[in-house]
Amino acid sequence: MKLSRLLKLFTTPLYMVYAYLYPVSYAKKIGVSCHKDLKIYGPSYYMFSAEPYLVTLGKNVHISREASFVCHDGSTLPFRKDIPDLELAAEIKVGNNIFIGTGAIILAGVTIGDNSVVGARAVVTKDVPSGSIVAGNPARVIKTTKDFIEQAKIKSLNFGHLTGKDKIAAYKNYFNKI
């Protein structure tokens, strides 16, 4: 066994714990370009592909659990025996004021415009225009952020300012779960 593989055997669990406890710090450590106001909800160990340095995240970005940023296309691997230099990869750029839902997959070459939302489990294969909500596989625009905000204001429980135990108590009270 090569020394590098043996070293990885011992360091991987440590990095996984680090990515669980400090997901934003881990993302920065592996080369993701991001601002300090980034929020990652859940571990970031498997979130970024083998080229994390090709991912740029803007200001006020919120990323849910199990989201993935894939900067390369492994489908070229079977053809490298005939075309050894075949390689497809591209940057991923995420703008400012973005929410990326649980399990969303952002593929190579995609730019997500400012003030946008990517729905849970969406597979984003093309650029997302600023001010858009996208969902589905492949992801498509389903409404504007402006329309979403107007609908959300009407449906709001008005608990957004609460945190921790206060928020839990408000939910339990509202949904009659006390």
Contacts in CASP RR format, 6 or more apart in sequence:
PFRMAT RR
TARGET T0000
AUTHOR 0000-0000-0000
METHOD contacts of the structure
MODEL  1
MKLSRLLKLFTTPLYMVYAYLYPVSYAKKIGVSCHKDLKIYGPSYYMFSA
EPYLVTLGKNVHISREASFVCHDGSTLPFRKDIPDLELAAEIKVGNNIFI
GTGAIILAGVTIGDNSVVGARAVVTKDVPSGSIVAGNPARVIKTTKDFIE
QAKIKSLNFGHLTGKDKIAAYKNYFNKI
15 26 0 8 1.000
15 45 0 8 1.000
16 43 0 8 1.000
16 45 0 8 1.000
18 25 0 8 1.000
18 26 0 8 1.000
18 29 0 8 1.000
19 26 0 8 1.000
19 43 0 8 1.000
19 44 0 8 1.000
19 45 0 8 1.000
20 42 0 8 1.000
20 43 0 8 1.000
20 45 0 8 1.000
23 40 0 8 1.000
23 41 0 8 1.000
23 42 0 8 1.000
23 43 0 8 1.000
23 44 0 8 1.000
23 47 0 8 1.000
24 34 0 8 1.000
24 36 0 8 1.000
24 38 0 8 1.000
24 39 0 8 1.000
24 40 0 8 1.000
24 44 0 8 1.000
26 44 0 8 1.000
26 45 0 8 1.000
27 34 0 8 1.000
27 38 0 8 1.000
27 40 0 8 1.000
27 44 0 8 1.000
27 47 0 8 1.000
27 48 0 8 1.000
27 52 0 8 1.000
27 57 0 8 1.000
28 34 0 8 1.000
30 48 0 8 1.000
30 52 0 8 1.000
30 53 0 8 1.000
31 52 0 8 1.000
31 53 0 8 1.000
32 48 0 8 1.000
32 52 0 8 1.000
32 53 0 8 1.000
32 55 0 8 1.000
32 56 0 8 1.000
32 57 0 8 1.000
33 53 0 8 1.000
33 55 0 8 1.000
33 56 0 8 1.000
33 57 0 8 1.000
34 56 0 8 1.000
34 57 0 8 1.000
34 58 0 8 1.000
34 61 0 8 1.000
35 57 0 8 1.000
35 58 0 8 1.000
35 59 0 8 1.000
35 60 0 8 1.000
35 61 0 8 1.000
37 59 0 8 1.000
37 60 0 8 1.000
37 61 0 8 1.000
38 57 0 8 1.000
38 58 0 8 1.000
38 61 0 8 1.000
38 63 0 8 1.000
39 61 0 8 1.000
39 62 0 8 1.000
39 63 0 8 1.000
40 47 0 8 1.000
40 63 0 8 1.000
41 62 0 8 1.000
41 63 0 8 1.000
41 64 0 8 1.000
41 65 0 8 1.000
42 64 0 8 1.000
42 65 0 8 1.000
43 65 0 8 1.000
46 66 0 8 1.000
46 68 0 8 1.000
47 63 0 8 1.000
47 66 0 8 1.000
47 67 0 8 1.000
47 68 0 8 1.000
47 69 0 8 1.000
48 55 0 8 1.000
48 68 0 8 1.000
48 69 0 8 1.000
49 68 0 8 1.000
49 69 0 8 1.000
49 70 0 8 1.000
49 71 0 8 1.000
49 72 0 8 1.000
50 71 0 8 1.000
50 72 0 8 1.000
51 71 0 8 1.000
51 72 0 8 1.000
51 89 0 8 1.000
52 69 0 8 1.000
52 71 0 8 1.000
54 71 0 8 1.000
54 89 0 8 1.000
54 90 0 8 1.000
54 91 0 8 1.000
54 92 0 8 1.000
54 108 0 8 1.000
55 69 0 8 1.000
55 71 0 8 1.000
55 91 0 8 1.000
55 92 0 8 1.000
55 94 0 8 1.000
56 91 0 8 1.000
56 92 0 8 1.000
56 93 0 8 1.000
56 94 0 8 1.000
57 63 0 8 1.000
57 94 0 8 1.000
57 95 0 8 1.000
57 98 0 8 1.000
58 94 0 8 1.000
58 95 0 8 1.000
58 96 0 8 1.000
58 98 0 8 1.000
59 95 0 8 1.000
59 96 0 8 1.000
59 97 0 8 1.000
60 96 0 8 1.000
60 97 0 8 1.000
60 98 0 8 1.000
61 94 0 8 1.000
61 95 0 8 1.000
61 96 0 8 1.000
61 97 0 8 1.000
61 98 0 8 1.000
61 100 0 8 1.000
62 98 0 8 1.000
62 99 0 8 1.000
62 100 0 8 1.000
63 100 0 8 1.000
63 101 0 8 1.000
64 99 0 8 1.000
64 100 0 8 1.000
64 101 0 8 1.000
64 102 0 8 1.000
64 103 0 8 1.000
64 104 0 8 1.000
64 120 0 8 1.000
65 102 0 8 1.000
65 103 0 8 1.000
66 102 0 8 1.000
66 103 0 8 1.000
67 100 0 8 1.000
67 101 0 8 1.000
67 102 0 8 1.000
67 103 0 8 1.000
67 104 0 8 1.000
67 105 0 8 1.000
67 106 0 8 1.000
68 103 0 8 1.000
68 104 0 8 1.000
68 105 0 8 1.000
68 106 0 8 1.000
69 92 0 8 1.000
69 106 0 8 1.000
70 105 0 8 1.000
70 106 0 8 1.000
70 107 0 8 1.000
70 108 0 8 1.000
71 89 0 8 1.000
71 90 0 8 1.000
71 91 0 8 1.000
71 92 0 8 1.000
71 108 0 8 1.000
71 109 0 8 1.000
72 87 0 8 1.000
72 88 0 8 1.000
72 89 0 8 1.000
72 108 0 8 1.000
73 88 0 8 1.000
73 89 0 8 1.000
73 108 0 8 1.000
74 88 0 8 1.000
75 88 0 8 1.000
76 83 0 8 1.000
76 86 0 8 1.000
76 87 0 8 1.000
76 88 0 8 1.000
79 86 0 8 1.000
80 86 0 8 1.000
88 108 0 8 1.000
89 108 0 8 1.000
90 108 0 8 1.000
90 109 0 8 1.000
91 108 0 8 1.000
91 109 0 8 1.000
92 106 0 8 1.000
92 107 0 8 1.000
92 108 0 8 1.000
92 109 0 8 1.000
92 110 0 8 1.000
92 111 0 8 1.000
93 110 0 8 1.000
93 111 0 8 1.000
93 112 0 8 1.000
94 100 0 8 1.000
94 106 0 8 1.000
94 111 0 8 1.000
94 112 0 8 1.000
94 113 0 8 1.000
95 111 0 8 1.000
95 112 0 8 1.000
95 113 0 8 1.000
95 114 0 8 1.000
95 116 0 8 1.000
96 114 0 8 1.000
96 115 0 8 1.000
97 114 0 8 1.000
97 115 0 8 1.000
97 116 0 8 1.000
98 112 0 8 1.000
98 113 0 8 1.000
98 114 0 8 1.000
98 115 0 8 1.000
98 116 0 8 1.000
98 117 0 8 1.000
98 118 0 8 1.000
99 116 0 8 1.000
99 117 0 8 1.000
99 118 0 8 1.000
100 106 0 8 1.000
100 112 0 8 1.000
100 118 0 8 1.000
100 119 0 8 1.000
101 117 0 8 1.000
101 118 0 8 1.000
101 119 0 8 1.000
101 120 0 8 1.000
101 121 0 8 1.000
101 122 0 8 1.000
102 120 0 8 1.000
102 121 0 8 1.000
103 120 0 8 1.000
103 121 0 8 1.000
104 118 0 8 1.000
104 119 0 8 1.000
104 120 0 8 1.000
104 121 0 8 1.000
104 122 0 8 1.000
104 123 0 8 1.000
104 124 0 8 1.000
104 139 0 8 1.000
105 122 0 8 1.000
105 123 0 8 1.000
105 124 0 8 1.000
106 112 0 8 1.000
106 118 0 8 1.000
106 124 0 8 1.000
107 123 0 8 1.000
107 124 0 8 1.000
107 125 0 8 1.000
110 124 0 8 1.000
110 125 0 8 1.000
110 126 0 8 1.000
110 127 0 8 1.000
110 128 0 8 1.000
111 127 0 8 1.000
111 128 0 8 1.000
112 118 0 8 1.000
112 124 0 8 1.000
112 127 0 8 1.000
112 128 0 8 1.000
113 127 0 8 1.000
113 128 0 8 1.000
113 129 0 8 1.000
113 130 0 8 1.000
113 131 0 8 1.000
113 132 0 8 1.000
114 130 0 8 1.000
114 131 0 8 1.000
115 130 0 8 1.000
115 131 0 8 1.000
115 145 0 8 1.000
116 128 0 8 1.000
116 129 0 8 1.000
116 130 0 8 1.000
116 131 0 8 1.000
116 132 0 8 1.000
116 133 0 8 1.000
116 134 0 8 1.000
116 145 0 8 1.000
117 132 0 8 1.000
117 133 0 8 1.000
117 134 0 8 1.000
117 145 0 8 1.000
117 148 0 8 1.000
118 124 0 8 1.000
118 128 0 8 1.000
118 134 0 8 1.000
118 135 0 8 1.000
118 139 0 8 1.000
119 133 0 8 1.000
119 134 0 8 1.000
119 135 0 8 1.000
119 136 0 8 1.000
119 139 0 8 1.000
120 135 0 8 1.000
121 136 0 8 1.000
121 137 0 8 1.000
122 134 0 8 1.000
122 135 0 8 1.000
122 136 0 8 1.000
122 137 0 8 1.000
122 139 0 8 1.000
123 136 0 8 1.000
123 137 0 8 1.000
123 138 0 8 1.000
123 139 0 8 1.000
124 134 0 8 1.000
124 138 0 8 1.000
124 139 0 8 1.000
125 138 0 8 1.000
125 139 0 8 1.000
126 138 0 8 1.000
126 139 0 8 1.000
128 134 0 8 1.000
128 139 0 8 1.000
128 141 0 8 1.000
129 141 0 8 1.000
131 144 0 8 1.000
131 145 0 8 1.000
131 146 0 8 1.000
132 141 0 8 1.000
132 143 0 8 1.000
132 144 0 8 1.000
132 145 0 8 1.000
133 141 0 8 1.000
133 142 0 8 1.000
133 143 0 8 1.000
133 144 0 8 1.000
133 145 0 8 1.000
133 148 0 8 1.000
134 140 0 8 1.000
134 141 0 8 1.000
134 142 0 8 1.000
135 142 0 8 1.000
157 170 0 8 1.000
157 171 0 8 1.000
157 174 0 8 1.000
159 167 0 8 1.000
159 170 0 8 1.000
159 171 0 8 1.000
159 174 0 8 1.000
160 167 0 8 1.000
162 170 0 8 1.000
171 177 0 8 1.000
172 178 0 8 1.000
END
